[in-house]
């Protein structure tokens, strides 16, 4: 798969589980990565960047973090590994909205 196909697939899986989730999280500034997608969220509990990457095991690693404005490093706040497509919204909602 190309980067945009993987990114589109991830978004389709999220929308299939909860069509209002992206709206609720304040989803914006999305772009495709080689093996996933990155986007910004403005949730109740977490505000920052979310990176979802497809692994060789056909599951996802989700990283929540913020860009350090002084060093331009990505400061990881939370990381969830071994996430399957049917768990995407549940895991994302837990860290972004605190549900």
C-alpha positions, 0 to 999 in steps of 0.5 A: 500500500502507498502512504495515502492508501494506508492513511485513508484506510485508517480514517475509514476505519475510525469513521466506520466505528464512530462517524462523529469521533474525528469531529469530537476530537477537533481533528485537523492538519492530517497528512499521510506518512509512509506507514500511517497518518499524523494529525492534530487533535484538540480534545478535552484531556489531550491536545497535540499530535497523534501518529498512527502507524501500521506495523508488520503484525497488521496492527497499529501503534498509536503515539500521542505527543507534542512538538517541543517549540525550542528543540523541535523534538517530538515529546511522547506523552502516551504510546499504545502498541498492538491496537487492532482496527476495531479498538482504534476509536476506544483507545483514541477516545480514552487518551484524547477525551478521557472516556 
